[in-house]
């Protein structure tokens, strides 16, 4: 449908636009499609379900035996530790591992060795249902050419050294050997049949599994299930023992190799140390490194002692530098560190005398008689203290000289030791690497030796992590085939195919069916459905209708009064069914044309694409249009299709194209259909070229102007809109027209695009009708509430008059 263009509004550029509607599933259309395709969906399901029932009823009975195994059974922690059985595997992984082992070729061959089924004809040739046998014969007959061609190609392409058919190679788990050796075809067939019948599944959420085998004999089913259980347990024991044995042998060689490597590394480190004089200590360090460390410690201590001696000497130097006058004047004297008893006593006497002198002066004043005596005593004490300080100064100076000499000696020794140690630095690095390598190999040797001893103890451990919970017993009742299961599976399969086929049919359904296919996608009007009319029978008893009287002349070049055109015999089907749905739809077209309020109704009838049924619609519409009225002129303007002219038997007579080419008067080419008011102008003998150009130009306009004075109404069968341009050229000369679409054949997009680029023609179109409509099938495309459901309720066809 064409969209109306809105003028540009700059003030509303940024206005909020309405969001597009959310696409949802139209349940009514979905239900309509399901109802329409119900036969397509249900028929395959019913047929497949019936085939399932037939197969289940004709198939032989099968029996299933069940044996239970417990994986990683509840054993004590001591047994688990001694046996080395690991339980790090998750239950799901354990189940999958067990399923793979139980379905392997190795276990199938082990079961054959236990049961000997490869020699049992009843097992190798199971019974076959009659249904399967019949299907096999039919398929074999159908595929026989393909089989013969394949055999011929294989024989031509086969080489002399190729392997003969029916032989096989031994599998790794086959008891016949692990090398490529021929296997008995019967043995291979029996193993394949065992693998096809085995089923392994988990019991609930436990680590227990059930081994089920289905066979046509109950004893065979139980025996095979039990054989699989025993073979699996034995296979686990054998696999554990084999793995431990291989690991032990490898570990022994590895231990010997590591021991040799550790010894060789230790010997290399010792040899290198001896060759380069790298003497070690009990702590593992070299002697030179230890000496440097000890000298560093001693030097640090000596430096500290020298600093202390220097501090003591500085104290004595300060006290001696002041002299006796300084001591007499009362300076504070503080000597740190260790001092002699004599010096300590003299300092105490000096401090006591000075303290008494200061108290006396403070109490009695400087002029007191005791002050002079105390000053004399203080001077004598100061002289004695000074002498003692000088002696201690000499001792402190001597101690400092000794400390400095010790520091110098230690520094020289440290420099010498460092020089020797630096000279062997590269050798020390290499020796350290050799010693670390020897230590690493020794540790690895010890760990490997310990693990090898543990594995050797586990080699002959007789306990497995699998045990049998229950053995299978011969079943008393068959387990299959289940009629309900087979029928249900085939029914679901058939339903799936039916839905798939219905979906494909719906995907290909792109044609007009209902009125909404026109009204929802285009501005065109829908006028109704034209169902298929039955063939008309010869009704000789019908009263002949008199030919209509010619219209009165209006002057000019009109034909003379009383002129009649030649009559032809042709059938107008709608005249036999005046009360049919077809007739009612034509009346809708008549009403649409009548609303134009024209003196002489003129209507063109065209189609979207080439369609011969359009000519029948034009003929029927003209026939109904002429009932009880003046004569109707029916023009066949389709010089390419000629469907209307062929329908009335006038495709080989002059007509419109000849008149347009100037080869006669169009009035002389008219013919009246007997017992109707319809006068026909055939398309003529010319086809295309200059005639088409004239028709689409001035001649059609002049013809219509002259015909309006001669006929009460005019109907033109116009060529289709596509793919030729002739139809559009004619429609531009007509005031209005109707379009005929073939029901179920015209694409849905045609009403939308046919006139979208030509608004003038779109305005002249009175509507669209569907031709060849199947009213019974039409209901399949209609939702329950559609108005078109009432089309079939009208009287379908009239009785013969």
Rosetta blueprint (number, residue, H / E / L):
1 X L
2 X L
3 X L
4 X L
5 X L
6 X L
7 X L
8 X L
9 X L
10 X H
11 X H
12 X H
13 X L
14 X L
15 X L
16 X L
17 X L
18 X L
19 X L
20 X L
21 X L
22 X L
23 X L
24 X L
25 X L
26 X L
27 X H
28 X H
29 X H
30 X H
31 X H
32 X H
33 X H
34 X H
35 X H
36 X H
37 X L
38 X H
39 X H
40 X H
41 X H
42 X H
43 X H
44 X H
45 X H
46 X H
47 X H
48 X H
49 X H
50 X H
51 X H
52 X H
53 X H
54 X H
55 X H
56 X H
57 X H
58 X H
59 X L
60 X L
61 X L
62 X E
63 X E
64 X E
65 X E
66 X E
67 X E
68 X E
69 X E
70 X E
71 X E
72 X L
73 X L
74 X L
75 X L
76 X L
77 X H
78 X H
79 X H
80 X H
81 X H
82 X H
83 X H
84 X L
85 X L
86 X L
87 X L
88 X L
89 X L
90 X L
91 X H
92 X H
93 X H
94 X H
95 X H
96 X H
97 X H
98 X H
99 X H
100 X H
101 X H
102 X H
103 X L
104 X L
105 X H
106 X H
107 X H
108 X H
109 X H
110 X H
111 X H
112 X H
113 X H
114 X H
115 X H
116 X L
117 X H
118 X H
119 X H
120 X L
121 X H
122 X H
123 X H
124 X H
125 X L
126 X L
127 X L
128 X L
129 X L
130 X H
131 X H
132 X H
133 X H
134 X H
135 X H
136 X H
137 X H
138 X H
139 X H
140 X H
141 X H
142 X H
143 X L
144 X H
145 X H
146 X H
147 X H
148 X H
149 X H
150 X H
151 X H
152 X H
153 X H
154 X H
155 X H
156 X H
157 X H
158 X L
159 X L
160 X L
161 X L
162 X L
163 X L
164 X L
165 X L
166 X L
167 X L
168 X L
169 X E
170 X L
171 X L
172 X L
173 X L
174 X L
175 X L
176 X L
177 X L
178 X L
179 X L
180 X L
181 X L
182 X E
183 X L
184 X L
185 X H
186 X H
187 X H
188 X H
189 X H
190 X H
191 X H
192 X H
193 X H
194 X H
195 X H
196 X H
197 X H
198 X E
199 X E
200 X E
201 X E
202 X E
203 X L
204 X L
205 X L
206 X L
207 X L
208 X E
209 X E
210 X E
211 X E
212 X E
213 X E
214 X E
215 X E
216 X L
217 X L
218 X H
219 X H
220 X H
221 X H
222 X H
223 X H
224 X H
225 X H
226 X H
227 X H
228 X H
229 X H
230 X H
231 X H
232 X H
233 X H
234 X H
235 X H
236 X H
237 X H
238 X H
239 X H
240 X H
241 X H
242 X H
243 X H
244 X H
245 X H
246 X H
247 X H
248 X H
249 X H
250 X H
251 X H
252 X H
253 X H
254 X H
255 X H
256 X H
257 X H
258 X H
259 X H
260 X H
261 X H
262 X H
263 X H
264 X H
265 X H
266 X H
267 X H
268 X H
269 X H
270 X H
271 X H
272 X H
273 X H
274 X H
275 X H
276 X L
277 X L
278 X L
279 X L
280 X E
281 X L
282 X L
283 X L
284 X L
285 X L
286 X E
287 X H
288 X H
289 X H
290 X H
291 X H
292 X H
293 X H
294 X H
295 X H
296 X H
297 X H
298 X H
299 X H
300 X H
301 X H
302 X H
303 X H
304 X H
305 X H
306 X H
307 X H
308 X H
309 X H
310 X H
311 X H
312 X H
313 X H
314 X H
315 X H
316 X H
317 X H
318 X H
319 X H
320 X H
321 X H
322 X H
323 X H
324 X H
325 X H
326 X H
327 X H
328 X H
329 X L
330 X L
331 X L
332 X L
333 X L
334 X L
335 X L
336 X L
337 X L
338 X L
339 X L
340 X L
341 X H
342 X H
343 X H
344 X H
345 X H
346 X H
347 X H
348 X H
349 X H
350 X H
351 X H
352 X H
353 X H
354 X H
355 X H
356 X H
357 X H
358 X H
359 X H
360 X H
361 X H
362 X H
363 X H
364 X H
365 X L
366 X L
367 X L
368 X L
369 X H
370 X H
371 X H
372 X H
373 X H
374 X H
375 X H
376 X H
377 X H
378 X H
379 X H
380 X H
381 X H
382 X H
383 X H
384 X H
385 X H
386 X H
387 X H
388 X H
389 X H
390 X H
391 X H
392 X H
393 X H
394 X H
395 X H
396 X H
397 X H
398 X H
399 X H
400 X H
401 X H
402 X H
403 X H
404 X H
405 X H
406 X H
407 X H
408 X H
409 X H
410 X H
411 X H
412 X H
413 X H
414 X H
415 X H
416 X H
417 X H
418 X H
419 X H
420 X H
421 X H
422 X H
423 X H
424 X L
425 X H
426 X H
427 X H
428 X H
429 X H
430 X H
431 X H
432 X H
433 X H
434 X H
435 X H
436 X H
437 X H
438 X H
439 X H
440 X H
441 X H
442 X H
443 X H
444 X H
445 X H
446 X H
447 X H
448 X H
449 X H
450 X H
451 X H
452 X H
453 X H
454 X H
455 X H
456 X H
457 X H
458 X H
459 X L
460 X L
461 X L
462 X L
463 X L
464 X L
465 X L
466 X E
467 X E
468 X E
469 X E
470 X E
471 X L
472 X L
473 X L
474 X L
475 X L
476 X L
477 X L
478 X L
479 X L
480 X E
481 X L
482 X L
483 X H
484 X H
485 X H
486 X H
487 X H
488 X H
489 X H
490 X H
491 X H
492 X H
493 X H
494 X H
495 X H
496 X H
497 X H
498 X H
499 X H
500 X H
501 X H
502 X H
503 X H
504 X H
505 X H
506 X H
507 X H
508 X H
509 X L
510 X L
511 X E
512 X L
513 X L
514 X L
515 X L
516 X H
517 X H
518 X H
519 X H
520 X L
521 X L
522 X L
523 X L
524 X L
525 X L
526 X E
527 X E
528 X E
529 X E
530 X E
531 X E
532 X L
533 X L
534 X L
535 X L
536 X L
537 X L
538 X L
539 X L
540 X L
541 X L
542 X L
543 X L
544 X L
545 X L
546 X L
547 X L
548 X L
549 X L
550 X L
551 X L
552 X L
553 X L
554 X L
555 X L
556 X L
557 X L
558 X L
559 X L
560 X L
561 X L
562 X L
563 X L
564 X L
565 X L
566 X E
567 X E
568 X E
569 X L
570 X L
571 X L
572 X L
573 X H
574 X H
575 X H
576 X H
577 X L
578 X L
579 X L
580 X L
581 X H
582 X H
583 X H
584 X H
585 X H
586 X H
587 X H
588 X H
589 X H
590 X H
591 X H
592 X H
593 X H
594 X H
595 X L
596 X L
597 X L
598 X L
599 X L
600 X L
601 X E
602 X E
603 X E
604 X E
605 X E
606 X E
607 X E
608 X L
609 X L
610 X L
611 X L
612 X L
613 X H
614 X H
615 X H
616 X H
617 X H
618 X H
619 X H
620 X H
621 X H
622 X H
623 X H
624 X H
625 X H
626 X L
627 X L
628 X L
629 X L
630 X L
631 X L
632 X E
633 X E
634 X E
635 X E
636 X E
637 X L
638 X L
639 X L
640 X L
641 X L
642 X L
643 X H
644 X H
645 X H
646 X H
647 X H
648 X L
649 X L
650 X L
651 X L
652 X L
653 X L
654 X L
655 X L
656 X H
657 X H
658 X H
659 X H
660 X H
661 X L
662 X L
663 X L
664 X L
665 X L
666 X H
667 X H
668 X H
669 X H
670 X E
671 X E
672 X E
673 X E
674 X L
675 X L
676 X L
677 X L
678 X E
679 X E
680 X E
681 X E
682 X L
683 X L
684 X L
685 X L
686 X L
687 X L
688 X L
689 X L
690 X H
691 X H
692 X H
693 X H
694 X H
695 X H
696 X H
697 X H
698 X H
699 X H
700 X H
701 X H
702 X H
703 X H
704 X H
705 X H
706 X H
707 X H
708 X L
709 X L
710 X L
711 X L
712 X L
713 X E
714 X E
715 X E
716 X E
717 X E
718 X L
719 X L
720 X L
721 X L
722 X L
723 X L
724 X L
725 X L
726 X H
727 X H
728 X H
729 X H
730 X H
731 X H
732 X L
733 X L
734 X L
735 X L
736 X L
737 X E
738 X E
739 X E
740 X E
741 X E
742 X E
743 X L
744 X L
745 X L
746 X L
747 X E
748 X L
749 X L
750 X H
751 X H
752 X H
753 X H
754 X L
755 X L
756 X L
757 X L
758 X L
759 X H
760 X H
761 X H
762 X H
763 X H
764 X H
765 X E
766 X E
767 X E
768 X E
769 X E
770 X E
771 X E
772 X E
773 X E
774 X L
775 X H
776 X H
777 X H
778 X H
779 X H
780 X H
781 X H
782 X L
783 X L
784 X L
785 X L
786 X L
787 X H
788 X H
789 X H
790 X H
791 X H
792 X H
793 X H
794 X L
795 X L
796 X L
797 X L
798 X L
799 X L
800 X L
801 X L
